[in-house]
Amino acid sequence: MAKTILIADDEEQLALAVKIRLQSKGYQVRTATNGQQALDLIIQSPPDLVILDVLMPVMDGYSCLRELNRRFGRGKPPVIILTARDRMKELFELEGIEDYVIKPFDHEDLLMSIERVFKRR
């Protein structure tokens, strides 16, 4: 059964490019354009992995991650942060992320990060 990945990013072109790439690798992919929408989708049907941008409207990625921790605790889906902000890694690591990928990124690097997360689980 294909793993499901949720991409939460307000840059719709980037999210679409990542979605197409992940679908070509056999993943099922859902998208959200803000942290609140991502949170709602995760609560409805938790994905196997969340790729979460930091700067988004309505609810930012950090607030979304904190809310996931509050609601799910250790049972939350694994999270990879995908952001242009390179100085926030330690803050997100304290919240229990699996990886931190800085934009612009190579799609192969993101795929390797995803595969590492799934191998650890």
GROMACS elastic network, one bead per residue, 0.5 to 0.9 nm:
[ bonds ]
;  ai    aj funct       b0    kb
    2    26     6  0.63954   500
    2    27     6  0.54636   500
    2    28     6  0.61903   500
    3    26     6  0.79934   500
    3    27     6  0.53833   500
    3    28     6  0.60790   500
    3    29     6  0.85007   500
    3    47     6  0.77317   500
    3    48     6  0.59463   500
    3    49     6  0.80849   500
    4    27     6  0.59244   500
    4    29     6  0.56681   500
    4    30     6  0.75414   500
    4    46     6  0.86419   500
    4    47     6  0.51078   500
    4    48     6  0.52262   500
    4    49     6  0.67092   500
    4    50     6  0.88067   500
    5    19     6  0.88813   500
    5    22     6  0.84945   500
    5    27     6  0.69193   500
    5    28     6  0.62297   500
    5    30     6  0.63621   500
    5    31     6  0.84500   500
    5    47     6  0.55986   500
    5    48     6  0.58827   500
    5    50     6  0.57424   500
    5    51     6  0.73063   500
    6    28     6  0.86113   500
    6    29     6  0.58055   500
    6    31     6  0.55187   500
    6    32     6  0.73919   500
    6    38     6  0.75880   500
    6    41     6  0.84323   500
    6    42     6  0.81413   500
    6    46     6  0.88127   500
    6    47     6  0.62399   500
    6    48     6  0.81067   500
    6    49     6  0.63720   500
    6    51     6  0.60946   500
    6    52     6  0.81516   500
    7    15     6  0.65753   500
    7    18     6  0.81347   500
    7    19     6  0.75873   500
    7    29     6  0.72741   500
    7    30     6  0.62964   500
    7    32     6  0.62339   500
    7    33     6  0.84141   500
    7    38     6  0.80363   500
    7    49     6  0.86992   500
    7    50     6  0.60480   500
    7    52     6  0.61971   500
    7    53     6  0.81853   500
    8    15     6  0.75757   500
    8    30     6  0.85931   500
    8    31     6  0.57377   500
    8    33     6  0.56234   500
    8    34     6  0.61753   500
    8    35     6  0.67213   500
    8    37     6  0.82122   500
    8    38     6  0.59585   500
    8    50     6  0.74845   500
    8    51     6  0.61145   500
    8    53     6  0.59789   500
    8    56     6  0.85641   500
    8    61     6  0.82232   500
    9    12     6  0.68264   500
    9    14     6  0.78012   500
    9    15     6  0.61084   500
    9    31     6  0.76880   500
    9    32     6  0.63958   500
    9    33     6  0.51024   500
    9    34     6  0.63271   500
    9    35     6  0.81883   500
    9    51     6  0.81956   500
    9    52     6  0.64980   500
    9    53     6  0.50909   500
    9    54     6  0.80675   500
    9    55     6  0.81864   500
    9    56     6  0.67405   500
    9    61     6  0.88206   500
    9    82     6  0.84553   500
   10    13     6  0.88075   500
   10    14     6  0.85279   500
   10    15     6  0.77200   500
   10    32     6  0.75281   500
   10    34     6  0.59739   500
   10    53     6  0.77818   500
   10    55     6  0.80476   500
   10    56     6  0.57022   500
   10    57     6  0.74239   500
   11    14     6  0.54505   500
   11    15     6  0.62374   500
   11    16     6  0.86895   500
   11    33     6  0.75162   500
   11    56     6  0.87072   500
   12    15     6  0.50036   500
   12    16     6  0.60168   500
   12    17     6  0.85553   500
   12    33     6  0.72278   500
   13    16     6  0.51018   500
   13    17     6  0.61792   500
   13    18     6  0.86708   500
   14    17     6  0.51057   500
   14    18     6  0.62127   500
   14    19     6  0.84603   500
   15    18     6  0.51787   500
   15    19     6  0.59598   500
   15    20     6  0.86087   500
   15    31     6  0.71976   500
   15    32     6  0.86985   500
   15    33     6  0.86690   500
   16    20     6  0.61148   500
   16    21     6  0.85486   500
   16    31     6  0.83679   500
   17    20     6  0.52864   500
   17    21     6  0.62601   500
   17    22     6  0.86744   500
   18    21     6  0.51042   500
   18    22     6  0.60729   500
   18    23     6  0.84859   500
   18   107     6  0.74970   500
   19    22     6  0.51918   500
   19    23     6  0.60156   500
   19    24     6  0.85325   500
   19    27     6  0.87860   500
   19    28     6  0.85930   500
   19    29     6  0.60361   500
   19    30     6  0.78049   500
   19    31     6  0.79235   500
   20    23     6  0.51361   500
   20    24     6  0.61841   500
   20    25     6  0.88184   500
   20    29     6  0.85613   500
   21    24     6  0.51816   500
   21    25     6  0.66678   500
   21   107     6  0.77744   500
   21   111     6  0.88925   500
   22    25     6  0.50865   500
   22    26     6  0.66281   500
   22    27     6  0.55374   500
   22    28     6  0.76233   500
   22    29     6  0.72048   500
   22   111     6  0.77807   500
   23    26     6  0.50457   500
   23    28     6  0.60247   500
   23    29     6  0.66500   500
   24    27     6  0.73595   500
   25   111     6  0.89506   500
   29    47     6  0.89206   500
   30    41     6  0.87552   500
   30    47     6  0.86593   500
   31    37     6  0.89496   500
   31    38     6  0.76605   500
   31    41     6  0.89769   500
   32    35     6  0.74557   500
   32    36     6  0.85342   500
   32    37     6  0.56696   500
   32    38     6  0.52420   500
   32    39     6  0.89758   500
   32    41     6  0.80366   500
   33    36     6  0.86503   500
   33    37     6  0.68035   500
   33    38     6  0.74955   500
   33    56     6  0.73431   500
   33    57     6  0.79530   500
   34    37     6  0.54824   500
   34    38     6  0.62916   500
   34    39     6  0.87440   500
   34    53     6  0.85363   500
   34    55     6  0.86813   500
   34    56     6  0.52697   500
   34    57     6  0.55819   500
   34    58     6  0.61438   500
   34    59     6  0.60771   500
   34    60     6  0.69395   500
   34    61     6  0.79358   500
   35    39     6  0.60461   500
   35    40     6  0.85747   500
   35    52     6  0.80836   500
   35    53     6  0.83655   500
   35    54     6  0.86382   500
   35    56     6  0.66365   500
   35    57     6  0.73991   500
   35    58     6  0.67245   500
   35    60     6  0.53892   500
   35    61     6  0.56462   500
   35    62     6  0.85666   500
   35    63     6  0.75719   500
   35    64     6  0.53197   500
   35    65     6  0.85488   500
   36    39     6  0.50136   500
   36    40     6  0.61539   500
   36    41     6  0.86141   500
   36    57     6  0.87570   500
   36    58     6  0.64367   500
   36    59     6  0.53194   500
   36    60     6  0.80909   500
   36    64     6  0.68456   500
   37    40     6  0.51089   500
   37    41     6  0.62255   500
   37    42     6  0.86268   500
   37    58     6  0.86527   500
   37    59     6  0.84368   500
   38    41     6  0.51543   500
   38    42     6  0.61263   500
   38    43     6  0.86209   500
   38    50     6  0.87167   500
   38    52     6  0.85576   500
   38    64     6  0.77445   500
   39    42     6  0.50992   500
   39    43     6  0.61587   500
   39    44     6  0.86093   500
   39    64     6  0.63708   500
   39    65     6  0.86112   500
   39    67     6  0.79277   500
   39    68     6  0.72396   500
   40    43     6  0.52111   500
   40    44     6  0.62050   500
   40    45     6  0.86834   500
   41    44     6  0.51077   500
   41    45     6  0.61025   500
   41    46     6  0.71667   500
   41    47     6  0.85511   500
   42    45     6  0.52647   500
   42    47     6  0.64335   500
   42    50     6  0.86416   500
   42    68     6  0.85653   500
   42    77     6  0.83852   500
   43    46     6  0.60176   500
   43    68     6  0.88292   500
   43    71     6  0.88812   500
   46    49     6  0.83207   500
   46    76     6  0.81395   500
   46    77     6  0.68165   500
   47    50     6  0.68368   500
   47    77     6  0.65882   500
   47    78     6  0.89117   500
   48    77     6  0.58799   500
   48    78     6  0.71108   500
   48   118     6  0.85082   500
   49    77     6  0.54848   500
   49    78     6  0.50873   500
   49    79     6  0.59877   500
   49    80     6  0.77379   500
   49   114     6  0.81372   500
   49   117     6  0.83927   500
   49   118     6  0.84410   500
   50    77     6  0.66524   500
   50    78     6  0.62097   500
   50    80     6  0.62266   500
   50    81     6  0.83210   500
   51    78     6  0.86721   500
   51    79     6  0.58442   500
   51    81     6  0.58339   500
   51    82     6  0.64296   500
   52    61     6  0.60292   500
   52    62     6  0.88204   500
   52    64     6  0.86878   500
   52    65     6  0.84024   500
   52    79     6  0.68243   500
   52    80     6  0.61416   500
   52    82     6  0.57279   500
   52    83     6  0.79941   500
   53    56     6  0.68925   500
   53    60     6  0.77828   500
   53    61     6  0.55642   500
   53    62     6  0.86476   500
   53    80     6  0.87078   500
   53    81     6  0.58720   500
   53    83     6  0.53442   500
   53    84     6  0.86371   500
   54    60     6  0.56445   500
   54    62     6  0.61239   500
   54    63     6  0.88828   500
   54    81     6  0.71501   500
   54    82     6  0.71855   500
   54    83     6  0.58469   500
   54    84     6  0.83503   500
   54    85     6  0.79468   500
   55    59     6  0.84859   500
   55    60     6  0.53378   500
   55    61     6  0.63197   500
   55    62     6  0.84602   500
   55    83     6  0.77051   500
   55    84     6  0.88786   500
   55    85     6  0.88725   500
   56    59     6  0.63462   500
   56    61     6  0.67216   500
   57    60     6  0.62524   500
   59    62     6  0.83009   500
   59    63     6  0.63329   500
   59    64     6  0.64956   500
   60    63     6  0.54942   500
   60    64     6  0.62699   500
   60    65     6  0.87624   500
   61    65     6  0.60846   500
   61    66     6  0.85992   500
   61    81     6  0.81354   500
   62    65     6  0.51087   500
   62    66     6  0.62104   500
   62    67     6  0.86078   500
   62    92     6  0.74067   500
   62    95     6  0.87429   500
   63    66     6  0.50964   500
   63    67     6  0.61440   500
   63    68     6  0.85821   500
   64    67     6  0.51210   500
   64    68     6  0.61754   500
   64    69     6  0.86922   500
   65    69     6  0.62491   500
   65    70     6  0.86301   500
   65    79     6  0.81203   500
   65    92     6  0.84895   500
   65    95     6  0.72786   500
   65    96     6  0.88316   500
   65    97     6  0.85501   500
   66    69     6  0.50726   500
   66    70     6  0.61974   500
   66    71     6  0.86904   500
   66    95     6  0.69572   500
   67    71     6  0.60945   500
   67    72     6  0.83529   500
   68    71     6  0.52105   500
   68    72     6  0.56937   500
   68    73     6  0.71458   500
   68    76     6  0.62877   500
   68    77     6  0.84748   500
   69    72     6  0.53865   500
   69    74     6  0.71523   500
   69    75     6  0.83646   500
   69    76     6  0.65612   500
   69    95     6  0.75317   500
   69    96     6  0.83716   500
   70    73     6  0.57735   500
   71    75     6  0.89127   500
   71    76     6  0.79527   500
   72    75     6  0.51115   500
   72    77     6  0.84144   500
   73    76     6  0.58928   500
   74    77     6  0.84205   500
   74    96     6  0.87090   500
   75    78     6  0.87651   500
   76    79     6  0.84749   500
   78    96     6  0.83828   500
   78    97     6  0.66701   500
   78    98     6  0.61027   500
   78   117     6  0.75301   500
   78   118     6  0.89763   500
   79    96     6  0.80130   500
   79    97     6  0.51254   500
   79    98     6  0.55622   500
   79    99     6  0.71242   500
   79   100     6  0.88524   500
   79   117     6  0.89409   500
   80    97     6  0.60825   500
   80    98     6  0.55200   500
   80   100     6  0.57162   500
   80   101     6  0.72396   500
   80   113     6  0.81257   500
   80   114     6  0.79661   500
   80   117     6  0.87501   500
   81    89     6  0.86156   500
   81    92     6  0.79826   500
   81    97     6  0.72483   500
   81    98     6  0.81070   500
   81    99     6  0.63044   500
   81   101     6  0.60157   500
   81   102     6  0.81495   500
   82    85     6  0.87705   500
   82    99     6  0.86373   500
   82   100     6  0.61512   500
   82   102     6  0.58268   500
   82   103     6  0.66839   500
   82   105     6  0.87803   500
   82   110     6  0.89007   500
   83    86     6  0.73477   500
   83   100     6  0.78042   500
   83   101     6  0.64790   500
   83   102     6  0.50761   500
   83   103     6  0.53844   500
   83   104     6  0.82663   500
   84   101     6  0.84283   500
   84   102     6  0.52908   500
   84   104     6  0.69096   500
   85    88     6  0.64415   500
   85    89     6  0.84252   500
   85   102     6  0.68442   500
   85   103     6  0.78597   500
   86    89     6  0.66473   500
   86   100     6  0.87456   500
   86   101     6  0.85617   500
   86   102     6  0.62087   500
   86   103     6  0.85969   500
   87    90     6  0.77949   500
   87    91     6  0.87359   500
   88    91     6  0.54258   500
   88    92     6  0.65111   500
   88    93     6  0.87706   500
   89    92     6  0.52809   500
   89    93     6  0.60938   500
   89    94     6  0.87663   500
   89    99     6  0.87707   500
   89   100     6  0.64392   500
   90    94     6  0.63408   500
   90    95     6  0.88982   500
   91    94     6  0.53809   500
   91    95     6  0.69511   500
   92    95     6  0.50750   500
   92    96     6  0.67503   500
   92    97     6  0.61758   500
   92   100     6  0.81843   500
   93    96     6  0.51452   500
   93    97     6  0.53210   500
   93    98     6  0.77296   500
   93    99     6  0.80451   500
   93   100     6  0.84076   500
   94    97     6  0.76755   500
   97   100     6  0.75746   500
   98   113     6  0.86882   500
   98   117     6  0.67020   500
   99   113     6  0.69870   500
   99   114     6  0.87112   500
   99   117     6  0.81532   500
  100   113     6  0.88454   500
  101   104     6  0.87305   500
  101   105     6  0.70928   500
  101   109     6  0.82970   500
  101   110     6  0.71084   500
  101   113     6  0.83512   500
  102   105     6  0.60638   500
  103   106     6  0.85143   500
  105   108     6  0.85409   500
  105   109     6  0.70994   500
  105   110     6  0.73588   500
  106   109     6  0.52895   500
  106   110     6  0.66434   500
  106   111     6  0.88512   500
  107   110     6  0.51052   500
  107   111     6  0.61841   500
  107   112     6  0.86400   500
  108   112     6  0.61155   500
  108   113     6  0.85516   500
  109   112     6  0.51136   500
  109   113     6  0.62147   500
  109   114     6  0.86978   500
  110   113     6  0.50186   500
  110   114     6  0.62370   500
  110   115     6  0.86516   500
  111   114     6  0.50623   500
  111   115     6  0.61603   500
  111   116     6  0.85997   500
  112   115     6  0.50522   500
  112   116     6  0.61263   500
  112   117     6  0.86687   500
  113   116     6  0.51393   500
  113   117     6  0.63514   500
  113   118     6  0.88185   500
  114   117     6  0.51847   500
  114   118     6  0.63657   500
  114   119     6  0.87080   500
  115   118     6  0.51507   500
  115   119     6  0.61265   500
  115   120     6  0.87103   500
  116   119     6  0.51129   500
  116   120     6  0.63316   500
  116   121     6  0.88733   500
  117   120     6  0.53079   500
  117   121     6  0.65544   500
  118   121     6  0.52209   500
